[in-house]
Amino acid sequence: MEKQWYVVNTYSGHENKVKEKLEMRAQSMDMKDYIFRVVVPEEKVTEVKNGVTKERVKKMFPGYILVEMVMSDEAWYVVRNTPGVTGFIGSSGKGAKPTPLQPYEVDKVLGNMGISRMNVDTELKSGTKVKIIAGPFMGMFGKIDSVDLSNQKVMLTVDLFGQETSVEVEIGQIEKA
């Protein structure tokens, strides 16, 4: 099984508490190989009030958090039974496991926060083989030459008509092969 992103419903206003509790439970229940990252989707908003400009952090989806996990029975149980969690989005209930988010959905939300779906330190290294999952080169495989985090792009070497060719794609358009 592979790790994917899921949307978890929480009590509104308790997103950060649930994030902390879920991370602590993953650690204490030895689920670090199944539950990887917990993210509260937030964005910075600039407001002008009485002539004073203030920047504050606003939740993109109040009452929801994103969890990167491998959907095993044990991990599903740990997340569902974390205090403050009311359930998963994309589950019909009755014991049905939820549907994961599509990579482009995750990229859009995390990209707004300046976070990458892929772990930059371990997965985006020079020489790593990747599959292009969107754009004009979709379905092709390539090797990473360089990573430009400021623009969220990578330079890949792909086999195009029998020749190695360098192409530039967005980080959201690739996944580890």
Summary of the structure (lengths in Angstrom):
residues: 177
radius of gyration: 18.8
end to end distance: 14.1
largest distance: 63.6
contacts: 486
relative contact order: 0.16
helix: 23%
strand: 39%
